[in-house]
C-alpha cells in the first residue's frame, strides 16, 4: 500500500458524520501539522496556512471532512433504535448494512433493519421501504440493554465499511469518499507545494457539516478571507447502467472533472477557462460536469463579502452517499497535478484578472 492509498484508507476509515467530526479532524490535523500554520474555526473546521513567495493572493483549497450518517432519535421498549439522517441518504441503499454508534462507552455496532419481507403483503414488497420505517438493531432485547451498552439519544451513527483496493489495483472502494477524497487532494497538494515556491499564500481548509447545508464553509471562509477558492470534491460518475450521457457523462479513468454548474454556484468564468487551458497544457484530460441536484462548499464560499472567484474540481465517483463508493486512482493523481498547476499559475496578476472588467 503506497502513501496515497494509506492516506485514503486512514481518512475514510475514520469516523466523522456531519456534526460529529472529531475523530477525522484529529486525523487530518496530524497530516497538516508539518505543512503550515494551523487554525480552527469555532464549529470545528481546520485551516492550514502555507506561506508562499507573497502574502497575496490568498488561495483556498477546500474539502469537507464530514460524511453522511445518522443520529439516534429514539429507543423503543424492545431495544430498537430509531434514527434521523444527517445528510442525504437514498432509502434503497440502507437495509442490511452495518453501522457504528459512537457512544460514551465506545463503539457499538449494529445493522439497519425493517419489517421482514416474509411478513409484508405483495403490494408492500413492491414499495421502497422508507427510512422512517427502519431501525438499528444492536442485538438488544430491551431499552435497558441499549442504555447499558452506552447508547443515548443524540449519539452519532456512521456506516461501517473498510477501505478496499479493487481488482486491477487502480480502483478503490470505501465509505466517506464524499468528501475525504477532497481532503486527500488538499493534503496531497500541500505536501507537494511545501517543497516548491508558489506565488501566493495557500490555505488548506477541511470544513465540517457540509452535508447539513455548507455550514463549515460559511464560518471558515471568515478566517481565510480568500481571493480565490478551489473546491475539491467527488463528482457523479455516469458510466453505470441506466444513466444517459446527457444526465452524466463523467467516467472513471477519464480524468478529473470541473463543474460548469451546480444548484448553488456557477463558477467564475475566467477561472473556469484558466483551468481548461492549464489542463490542456499539462496533457490532463478534463471532464466538464453539470450537476443539477446537488451543491458544494463553493455555494457558500463564493458569496463571501463581495464575492470570491471560485471553481470546483472533482474526482468522478460511483455510488456516493452509500456505504461503498468507488473511484479510480488515475483520476485522483491527475487532479493533484491540476491543483499544483493552478496554484503555480495564480499569482497576483492572474488572480486580479479573474474579476477585472
C-alpha positions in Angstrom: 0.0 0.0 0.0 1.6 3.3 -1.1 1.4 6.7 0.7 -1.7 7.8 -1.2 -3.6 4.5 -0.5 -2.6 4.8 3.2 -3.8 8.4 3.3 -7.2 7.4 1.7 -7.5 4.4 4.0 -6.8 6.4 7.1 -9.2 9.2 6.1 -12.1 7.0 5.1 -12.0 4.6 8.0 -12.0 7.4 10.5 -15.5 8.2 11.8 -16.9 11.7 11.2 -20.5 12.0 10.3 -21.8 15.6 9.9 -21.7 17.4 13.2 -19.5 14.7 14.9 -16.2 15.2 13.1 -13.7 15.0 16.0 -12.1 11.6 15.0 -11.5 12.5 11.4 -10.5 16.1 12.3 -7.8 14.7 14.6 -6.5 12.5 11.7 -6.4 15.5 9.3 -4.8 17.7 11.9 -2.0 15.1 12.1 -1.3 15.4 8.4 -1.5 19.2 8.4 0.8 19.9 11.4 4.1 19.7 9.4 2.6 21.6 6.4 1.8 25.0 7.7 0.3 27.1 10.5 -3.0 25.6 11.8 -6.1 27.4 12.9 -9.7 26.2 13.6 -13.0 27.9 13.5 -15.5 27.7 16.3 -17.5 24.8 14.9 -14.5 22.7 14.0 -13.3 23.4 10.5 -9.5 23.2 10.1 -7.4 25.8 8.3 -3.7 25.3 7.3 -1.8 28.4 6.1 1.1 27.6 3.9 3.1 30.8 3.0 4.5 31.3 -0.4 6.6 33.9 -2.1 4.0 36.6 -1.3 1.1 37.1 1.1 -1.4 37.8 -1.7 -3.3 36.4 -3.4 -4.8 34.2 -0.7 -5.8 30.9 -2.4 -8.1 28.4 -0.6 -8.1 24.7 -1.3 -11.3 23.4 0.3 -12.6 19.9 1.0 -15.2 18.9 3.6 -14.3 16.3 6.2 -17.8 15.2 7.2 -19.6 12.2 5.8 -23.3 11.4 5.7 -24.6 9.4 8.6 -27.4 9.3 11.2 -28.2 10.3 14.8 -30.0 8.3 17.5 -33.5 9.7 17.8 -35.4 7.3 20.0 -35.1 3.8 21.6 -38.1 1.5 21.7 -39.0 -0.5 24.7 -37.9 -3.6 22.8 -34.4 -2.2 22.2 -34.6 -1.0 18.6 -33.0 2.3 17.7 -34.9 4.8 15.6 -32.7 7.4 13.8 -32.7 10.6 11.9 -30.5 11.1 8.8 -27.5 13.5 8.8 -27.2 14.3 5.1 -28.9 12.9 2.0 -29.4 9.2 2.2 -31.2 7.2 -0.5 -33.6 4.8 1.1 -32.7 1.9 -1.3 -29.1 1.7 -0.1 -29.7 1.3 3.7 -31.2 -2.0 4.6 -28.9 -4.8 5.8 -25.8 -2.6 6.1 -23.7 -2.4 9.3 -23.4 0.8 11.2 -21.4 2.0 14.2 -22.8 4.1 17.0 -20.4 6.4 18.8 -21.2 6.3 22.5 -19.6 7.5 25.7 -18.6 3.8 26.3 -17.1 3.3 22.9 -18.2 1.9 19.5 -21.4 -0.1 19.3 -22.0 -2.0 16.1 -25.5 -2.8 14.7 -27.4 -3.3 11.4 -30.1 -1.4 9.7 -33.3 -3.4 9.6 -37.0 -3.2 8.9 -40.1 -5.4 9.0 -39.1 -8.7 7.4 -40.2 -9.2 3.7 -41.8 -12.5 4.6 -44.4 -10.6 6.7 -45.1 -8.0 4.0 -48.1 -8.1 1.7 -47.4 -8.4 -2.0 -48.1 -4.7 -2.5 -45.9 -3.7 0.4 -42.9 -5.7 -1.0 -43.2 -3.7 -4.3 -42.7 -0.4 -2.4 -39.4 1.1 -1.3 -39.0 0.9 2.4 -38.7 4.4 3.8 -36.1 5.5 6.4 -38.9 6.3 8.9 -39.8 2.6 9.0 -36.2 1.4 9.6 -34.3 0.9 12.8 -30.8 0.0 14.0 -30.6 -3.4 15.7 -27.7 -3.9 18.1 -28.9 -7.3 19.3 -30.6 -5.9 22.4 -33.9 -7.2 23.7 -34.9 -4.1 25.8 -34.3 -0.4 26.1 -32.4 -1.1 29.3 -29.9 -3.2 27.4 -29.4 -0.4 24.9 -28.8 2.0 27.8 -26.3 -0.4 29.4 -24.4 -0.5 26.1 -24.0 3.3 26.4 -26.3 4.4 23.6 -28.0 7.7 24.1 -30.3 9.9 22.1 -28.1 12.3 20.1 -25.3 9.8 19.6 -23.9 9.7 16.0 -24.4 6.6 13.7 -22.0 6.1 10.9 -21.6 3.4 8.1 -19.1 0.6 8.6 -17.0 -0.1 5.5 -13.3 -0.7 5.2 -11.1 0.8 2.5 -10.6 -1.8 -0.2 -8.3 -1.9 -3.2 -10.3 -3.5 -6.1 -9.3 -5.7 -9.0 -6.6 -4.3 -11.1 -5.3 -2.2 -8.1 -6.2 1.1 -9.6 -9.8 1.5 -8.2 -10.7 1.9 -4.6 -13.9 1.3 -2.6 -14.8 2.7 0.8 -17.3 4.8 2.7 -16.9 8.5 3.0 -15.1 9.3 -0.3 -17.6 12.2 -0.3 -15.5 14.1 0.7 -12.5 12.5 2.2 -11.3 12.4 -1.5 -11.3 16.2 -1.4 -9.5 16.3 1.9 -6.9 13.9 0.5 -6.4 16.1 -2.6 -5.9 19.2 -0.3 -3.4 17.3 1.9 -1.5 15.9 -1.0 -1.4 19.3 -2.7 0.0 21.0 0.4 2.6 18.2 0.7 3.7 18.8 -2.8 3.7 22.5 -2.5 5.8 22.6 0.7 8.9 21.8 -1.4 8.1 24.4 -4.1 7.9 28.2 -4.4 4.4 29.4 -5.2 3.4 33.0 -6.0 0.7 33.2 -3.3 -0.3 32.0 0.1 -2.2 28.8 0.1 -4.8 27.9 2.7 -5.8 24.2 3.0 -9.3 24.0 4.5 -11.1 21.0 5.8 -14.7 22.0 6.6 -17.4 20.5 8.8 -21.1 20.0 8.3 -21.1 20.4 4.5 -23.8 17.7 4.3 -26.0 19.8 6.5 -26.0 23.0 4.5 -22.4 24.1 3.9 -22.1 25.2 7.5 -18.4 24.9 7.9 -17.7 26.7 4.7 -19.7 29.7 5.9 -17.6 30.0 9.1 -14.1 29.0 7.9 -14.2 31.4 5.0 -14.3 34.2 7.5 -10.9 33.2 8.9 -9.3 32.6 5.5 -10.8 35.6 3.6 -9.6 34.2 0.3 -9.0 36.0 -3.0 -9.6 32.8 -5.0 -11.1 29.4 -3.9 -10.8 25.9 -5.4 -13.3 23.4 -4.0 -12.1 19.8 -4.1 -14.9 17.2 -4.3 -16.1 14.0 -5.7 -18.3 14.2 -8.9 -21.1 12.0 -10.1 -19.8 9.2 -12.4 -22.3 8.4 -15.1 -20.6 5.3 -16.5 -23.1 2.9 -14.9 -26.1 1.1 -16.5 -29.2 3.1 -16.9 -27.5 6.6 -16.9 -27.9 8.6 -20.1 -24.9 10.7 -21.3 -26.9 13.9 -21.0 -27.5 13.1 -17.3 -23.8 12.5 -16.6 -21.0 11.6 -19.0 -18.3 11.5 -16.3 -16.3 8.3 -16.4 -13.9 6.5 -14.0 -10.4 6.8 -15.5 -11.4 9.7 -17.8 -9.6 12.3 -15.8 -10.6 14.9 -13.1 -13.7 16.9 -13.5 -14.7 20.6 -13.3 -18.2 21.7 -12.5 -19.7 24.1 -15.0 -22.9 24.3 -12.9 -24.4 23.1 -9.6 -27.5 24.0 -7.7 -25.9 26.8 -5.8 -23.0 28.1 -7.9 -21.8 28.9 -11.4 -18.0 29.1 -11.4 -16.1 32.3 -12.1 -15.8 32.1 -15.9 -12.3 33.3 -16.2 -11.2 30.8 -13.6 -13.0 28.1 -15.5 -11.2 29.0 -18.7 -7.8 29.1 -16.9 -8.4 25.6 -15.6 -9.3 24.3 -19.0 -6.2 25.9 -20.5 -3.9 24.6 -17.8 -5.3 21.1 -18.1 -4.7 21.2 -21.9 -1.1 22.5 -21.5 -0.4 19.7 -18.9 -2.0 17.0 -21.0 -4.6 16.3 -18.4 -7.9 15.1 -19.7 -10.5 17.3 -18.1 -14.2 16.3 -17.9 -16.7 19.1 -17.7 -19.7 18.4 -15.5 -23.1 20.0 -14.7 -24.9 18.8 -11.5 -28.4 20.0 -11.1 -29.3 18.0 -8.0 -26.5 19.0 -5.6 -24.1 21.7 -4.4 -20.7 22.0 -2.8 -19.0 24.3 -0.3 -18.5 26.7 -3.2 -22.1 27.7 -2.7 -21.1 29.5 0.5 -17.5 30.4 -0.2 -18.2 32.3 -3.5 -20.6 34.6 -1.7 -18.2 35.7 1.0 -18.1 39.5 1.4 -18.3 41.0 -2.2 -17.6 37.6 -3.8 -14.8 35.1 -4.3 -13.8 33.7 -7.7 -14.5 30.0 -7.2 -14.4 26.8 -9.1 -15.0 23.1 -8.3 -12.5 20.3 -9.2 -13.7 16.8 -8.7 -12.9 13.1 -9.0 -15.6 11.0 -10.7 -17.0 8.5 -8.2 -19.7 5.8 -8.4 -22.2 5.1 -5.7 -21.6 8.2 -3.5 -23.9 8.6 -0.5 -23.8 4.9 0.2 -21.6 2.5 2.3 -19.4 1.7 -0.7 -18.3 4.3 -3.3 -15.7 3.6 -6.0 -13.2 5.9 -7.8 -10.1 5.5 -9.9 -6.6 6.3 -8.8 -5.5 7.8 -12.1 -8.3 10.5 -11.8 -7.0 11.4 -8.3 -3.4 11.6 -9.4 -4.3 13.8 -12.3 -6.4 16.0 -10.1 -3.4 16.6 -7.8 -1.3 17.6 -10.8 -4.0 20.1 -11.9 -4.2 21.6 -8.4 -0.5 22.1 -8.4 -0.5 23.7 -11.9 -3.4 26.0 -10.8 -1.6 27.2 -7.6 1.5 27.9 -9.6 -0.4 29.9 -12.2 -2.4 32.1 -9.7 -0.1 34.9 -9.0 -1.5 38.4 -8.1 -1.9 39.5 -11.7 -3.8 36.3 -12.6 -6.0 36.5 -9.5 -6.8 40.2 -10.1 -7.6 39.4 -13.7 -10.4 37.0 -12.6 -12.6 39.9 -11.6 -11.3 42.7 -13.9 -13.8 44.4 -16.2 
